[in-house]
Amino acid sequence: MAQELRRVGCEPIERVGGTYGVMAELRVQPAGRFVALHAGVTARALAAARKIGFGDGQLQTLPPQGGGEDFAYYCQKAPGAFVYLGAANEQKACSFPHHHPKFNIDEDALAWGAALHA
């Protein structure tokens, strides 16, 4: 994970600095743990999603990602899987990212999330 963080974070900053003839450096301080997902639980979550009607074109597994997440501490005690539930819907103007002033969620997606976790 540290190598990936360096590749996507530090190296671009250093290249931009070099372009302008200045030294640029990014120092990253660990702020917590990474979420370590468990393959067996992830497989069960994918199977449950398929069972309630999600198609393979709607499901994906993502590579490890950085960022602070308290869920990482739960996964130290019990196996877990992190699920992102898409709730974008352009017809309802629900397509802006989190933290955008126009962010909105298509609440119809919440029923799918509840079914997945039931």
PyRosetta script that sets phi, psi and omega in degrees:
from pyrosetta import init, pose_from_sequence

init()
pose = pose_from_sequence("MAQELRRVGCEPIERVGGTYGVMAELRVQPAGRFVALHAGVTARALAAARKIGFGDGQLQTLPPQGGGEDFAYYCQKAPGAFVYLGAANEQKACSFPHHHPKFNIDEDALAWGAALHA")
pose.set_psi(1, -39.1)
pose.set_omega(1, -179.2)
pose.set_phi(2, -62.9)
pose.set_psi(2, -38.4)
pose.set_omega(2, 179.0)
pose.set_phi(3, -65.6)
pose.set_psi(3, -41.0)
pose.set_omega(3, 179.1)
pose.set_phi(4, -65.1)
pose.set_psi(4, -41.1)
pose.set_omega(4, 178.2)
pose.set_phi(5, -61.7)
pose.set_psi(5, -41.6)
pose.set_omega(5, 178.0)
pose.set_phi(6, -62.8)
pose.set_psi(6, -42.9)
pose.set_omega(6, -177.3)
pose.set_phi(7, -63.5)
pose.set_psi(7, -45.9)
pose.set_omega(7, -175.0)
pose.set_phi(8, -88.5)
pose.set_psi(8, -18.1)
pose.set_omega(8, -177.5)
pose.set_phi(9, -108.8)
pose.set_psi(9, -58.7)
pose.set_omega(9, -172.3)
pose.set_phi(10, -75.8)
pose.set_psi(10, -46.2)
pose.set_omega(10, -175.0)
pose.set_phi(11, -59.3)
pose.set_psi(11, -44.7)
pose.set_omega(11, 177.6)
pose.set_phi(12, -61.4)
pose.set_psi(12, -37.5)
pose.set_omega(12, 179.8)
pose.set_phi(13, -65.5)
pose.set_psi(13, -42.6)
pose.set_omega(13, 179.0)
pose.set_phi(14, -64.9)
pose.set_psi(14, -38.2)
pose.set_omega(14, 178.7)
pose.set_phi(15, -66.0)
pose.set_psi(15, -43.0)
pose.set_omega(15, 179.2)
pose.set_phi(16, -63.2)
pose.set_psi(16, -42.6)
pose.set_omega(16, 177.3)
pose.set_phi(17, -59.3)
pose.set_psi(17, -43.6)
pose.set_omega(17, 178.7)
pose.set_phi(18, -62.5)
pose.set_psi(18, -34.0)
pose.set_omega(18, 178.8)
pose.set_phi(19, -60.5)
pose.set_psi(19, -36.5)
pose.set_omega(19, -177.5)
pose.set_phi(20, -98.6)
pose.set_psi(20, 8.2)
pose.set_omega(20, 176.7)
pose.set_phi(21, 72.5)
pose.set_psi(21, 25.8)
pose.set_omega(21, 177.2)
pose.set_phi(22, -124.7)
pose.set_psi(22, 158.6)
pose.set_omega(22, 176.6)
pose.set_phi(23, -90.3)
pose.set_psi(23, 127.0)
pose.set_omega(23, 178.1)
pose.set_phi(24, -121.5)
pose.set_psi(24, 139.6)
pose.set_omega(24, -177.9)
pose.set_phi(25, -142.0)
pose.set_psi(25, 138.0)
pose.set_omega(25, 175.4)
pose.set_phi(26, -115.8)
pose.set_psi(26, 124.6)
pose.set_omega(26, 176.1)
pose.set_phi(27, -108.5)
pose.set_psi(27, 130.3)
pose.set_omega(27, -177.6)
pose.set_phi(28, -111.8)
pose.set_psi(28, 123.5)
pose.set_omega(28, 176.9)
pose.set_phi(29, -101.6)
pose.set_psi(29, 124.6)
pose.set_omega(29, 178.0)
pose.set_phi(30, -60.1)
pose.set_psi(30, 129.8)
pose.set_omega(30, -177.6)
pose.set_phi(31, -109.1)
pose.set_psi(31, -2.3)
pose.set_omega(31, -176.9)
pose.set_phi(32, 169.7)
pose.set_psi(32, -162.8)
pose.set_omega(32, -178.3)
pose.set_phi(33, -99.6)
pose.set_psi(33, 153.1)
pose.set_omega(33, 171.8)
pose.set_phi(34, -80.4)
pose.set_psi(34, 151.5)
pose.set_omega(34, 176.8)
pose.set_phi(35, -75.4)
pose.set_psi(35, 118.1)
pose.set_omega(35, 177.8)
pose.set_phi(36, -101.9)
pose.set_psi(36, 103.3)
pose.set_omega(36, -178.0)
pose.set_phi(37, -82.1)
pose.set_psi(37, 155.9)
pose.set_omega(37, -177.5)
pose.set_phi(38, -107.4)
pose.set_psi(38, 128.3)
pose.set_omega(38, -173.4)
pose.set_phi(39, -57.7)
pose.set_psi(39, -42.2)
pose.set_omega(39, -178.7)
pose.set_phi(40, -64.1)
pose.set_psi(40, -41.9)
pose.set_omega(40, 179.7)
pose.set_phi(41, -70.0)
pose.set_psi(41, -38.0)
pose.set_omega(41, 177.5)
pose.set_phi(42, -62.5)
pose.set_psi(42, -43.3)
pose.set_omega(42, 178.4)
pose.set_phi(43, -61.8)
pose.set_psi(43, -40.7)
pose.set_omega(43, 178.1)
pose.set_phi(44, -66.5)
pose.set_psi(44, -37.5)
pose.set_omega(44, 178.6)
pose.set_phi(45, -65.8)
pose.set_psi(45, -41.4)
pose.set_omega(45, 177.2)
pose.set_phi(46, -64.5)
pose.set_psi(46, -41.3)
pose.set_omega(46, 178.3)
pose.set_phi(47, -63.8)
pose.set_psi(47, -41.1)
pose.set_omega(47, 178.7)
pose.set_phi(48, -63.9)
pose.set_psi(48, -39.6)
pose.set_omega(48, 179.1)
pose.set_phi(49, -63.8)
pose.set_psi(49, -41.7)
pose.set_omega(49, 178.0)
pose.set_phi(50, -64.8)
pose.set_psi(50, -37.9)
pose.set_omega(50, -177.4)
pose.set_phi(51, -64.1)
pose.set_psi(51, -34.3)
pose.set_omega(51, -178.8)
pose.set_phi(52, -90.4)
pose.set_psi(52, 0.3)
pose.set_omega(52, 172.6)
pose.set_phi(53, 119.7)
pose.set_psi(53, 0.6)
pose.set_omega(53, 175.3)
pose.set_phi(54, -72.8)
pose.set_psi(54, 134.1)
pose.set_omega(54, 177.2)
pose.set_phi(55, -88.8)
pose.set_psi(55, 161.1)
pose.set_omega(55, -179.5)
pose.set_phi(56, -58.0)
pose.set_psi(56, -31.1)
pose.set_omega(56, 178.1)
pose.set_phi(57, -69.0)
pose.set_psi(57, -13.8)
pose.set_omega(57, 179.5)
pose.set_phi(58, -99.8)
pose.set_psi(58, -6.3)
pose.set_omega(58, -175.6)
pose.set_phi(59, -113.3)
pose.set_psi(59, 144.0)
pose.set_omega(59, 174.9)
pose.set_phi(60, -154.7)
pose.set_psi(60, 154.1)
pose.set_omega(60, 171.4)
pose.set_phi(61, -107.7)
pose.set_psi(61, 141.6)
pose.set_omega(61, -175.7)
pose.set_phi(62, -108.1)
pose.set_psi(62, 153.0)
pose.set_omega(62, 174.6)
pose.set_phi(63, -69.5)
pose.set_psi(63, 164.3)
pose.set_omega(63, 178.0)
pose.set_phi(64, -54.3)
pose.set_psi(64, 142.0)
pose.set_omega(64, -179.1)
pose.set_phi(65, -128.2)
pose.set_psi(65, 145.7)
pose.set_omega(65, 176.4)
pose.set_phi(66, -82.2)
pose.set_psi(66, -178.9)
pose.set_omega(66, 179.1)
pose.set_phi(67, 117.4)
pose.set_psi(67, 151.4)
pose.set_omega(67, -179.8)
pose.set_phi(68, -81.7)
pose.set_psi(68, 135.5)
pose.set_omega(68, 179.1)
pose.set_phi(69, -155.3)
pose.set_psi(69, 119.6)
pose.set_omega(69, -179.8)
pose.set_phi(70, -60.9)
pose.set_psi(70, -23.6)
pose.set_omega(70, 179.4)
pose.set_phi(71, -56.9)
pose.set_psi(71, -26.1)
pose.set_omega(71, 178.7)
pose.set_phi(72, -58.4)
pose.set_psi(72, -35.3)
pose.set_omega(72, -179.1)
pose.set_phi(73, -70.9)
pose.set_psi(73, -35.0)
pose.set_omega(73, 175.3)
pose.set_phi(74, -64.0)
pose.set_psi(74, -40.4)
pose.set_omega(74, -177.9)
pose.set_phi(75, -69.0)
pose.set_psi(75, -13.4)
pose.set_omega(75, 172.5)
pose.set_phi(76, -72.8)
pose.set_psi(76, -28.5)
pose.set_omega(76, -175.5)
pose.set_phi(77, -97.2)
pose.set_psi(77, -31.9)
pose.set_omega(77, -177.4)
pose.set_phi(78, -147.0)
pose.set_psi(78, 143.2)
pose.set_omega(78, 178.9)
pose.set_phi(79, -57.8)
pose.set_psi(79, 143.5)
pose.set_omega(79, -178.3)
pose.set_phi(80, -151.1)
pose.set_psi(80, 169.0)
pose.set_omega(80, 174.5)
pose.set_phi(81, -138.7)
pose.set_psi(81, 141.5)
pose.set_omega(81, -179.6)
pose.set_phi(82, -100.8)
pose.set_psi(82, 127.3)
pose.set_omega(82, -176.8)
pose.set_phi(83, -118.1)
pose.set_psi(83, 127.9)
pose.set_omega(83, 171.0)
pose.set_phi(84, -97.2)
pose.set_psi(84, 128.0)
pose.set_omega(84, 177.7)
pose.set_phi(85, -107.1)
pose.set_psi(85, 113.3)
pose.set_omega(85, 179.0)
pose.set_phi(86, -69.6)
pose.set_psi(86, 135.9)
pose.set_omega(86, 179.9)
pose.set_phi(87, -136.4)
pose.set_psi(87, 28.4)
pose.set_omega(87, 177.8)
pose.set_phi(88, -83.9)
pose.set_psi(88, 146.6)
pose.set_omega(88, 177.1)
pose.set_phi(89, -157.7)
pose.set_psi(89, 103.5)
pose.set_omega(89, -176.2)
pose.set_phi(90, -62.5)
pose.set_psi(90, -32.3)
pose.set_omega(90, 179.3)
pose.set_phi(91, -64.4)
pose.set_psi(91, -23.9)
pose.set_omega(91, 179.9)
pose.set_phi(92, -106.0)
pose.set_psi(92, 14.0)
pose.set_omega(92, -177.2)
pose.set_phi(93, 57.2)
pose.set_psi(93, 38.2)
pose.set_omega(93, 179.2)
pose.set_phi(94, -114.0)
pose.set_psi(94, 63.1)
pose.set_omega(94, -177.4)
pose.set_phi(95, -134.2)
pose.set_psi(95, 11.8)
pose.set_omega(95, 179.2)
pose.set_phi(96, -88.9)
pose.set_psi(96, 146.5)
pose.set_omega(96, -177.6)
pose.set_phi(97, -71.5)
pose.set_psi(97, 164.1)
pose.set_omega(97, 175.8)
pose.set_phi(98, -53.5)
pose.set_psi(98, 149.6)
pose.set_omega(98, 177.3)
pose.set_phi(99, 71.0)
pose.set_psi(99, 2.9)
pose.set_omega(99, 174.3)
pose.set_phi(100, -83.6)
pose.set_psi(100, 142.4)
pose.set_omega(100, -178.3)
pose.set_phi(101, -60.5)
pose.set_psi(101, -23.2)
pose.set_omega(101, 179.3)
pose.set_phi(102, -100.1)
pose.set_psi(102, 12.1)
pose.set_omega(102, 179.6)
pose.set_phi(103, -56.8)
pose.set_psi(103, 135.7)
pose.set_omega(103, 176.0)
pose.set_phi(104, -149.4)
pose.set_psi(104, 159.2)
pose.set_omega(104, -178.4)
pose.set_phi(105, -122.8)
pose.set_psi(105, 139.6)
pose.set_omega(105, 173.7)
pose.set_phi(106, -78.9)
pose.set_psi(106, 105.2)
pose.set_omega(106, -174.8)
pose.set_phi(107, -65.0)
pose.set_psi(107, -14.9)
pose.set_omega(107, 175.3)
pose.set_phi(108, -63.0)
pose.set_psi(108, -25.0)
pose.set_omega(108, 179.5)
pose.set_phi(109, -70.7)
pose.set_psi(109, -22.4)
pose.set_omega(109, -177.0)
pose.set_phi(110, -63.9)
pose.set_psi(110, -33.4)
pose.set_omega(110, 177.8)
pose.set_phi(111, -63.9)
pose.set_psi(111, -37.7)
pose.set_omega(111, 176.8)
pose.set_phi(112, -64.4)
pose.set_psi(112, -41.3)
pose.set_omega(112, 178.6)
pose.set_phi(113, -64.7)
pose.set_psi(113, -41.7)
pose.set_omega(113, 177.5)
pose.set_phi(114, -63.7)
pose.set_psi(114, -42.8)
pose.set_omega(114, 179.0)
pose.set_phi(115, -63.2)
pose.set_psi(115, -39.1)
pose.set_omega(115, -179.6)
pose.set_phi(116, -63.9)
pose.set_psi(116, -37.0)
pose.set_omega(116, -176.0)
pose.set_phi(117, -89.6)
pose.set_psi(117, -6.8)
pose.set_omega(117, -177.6)
pose.set_phi(118, -80.2)
pose.dump_pdb("model.pdb")
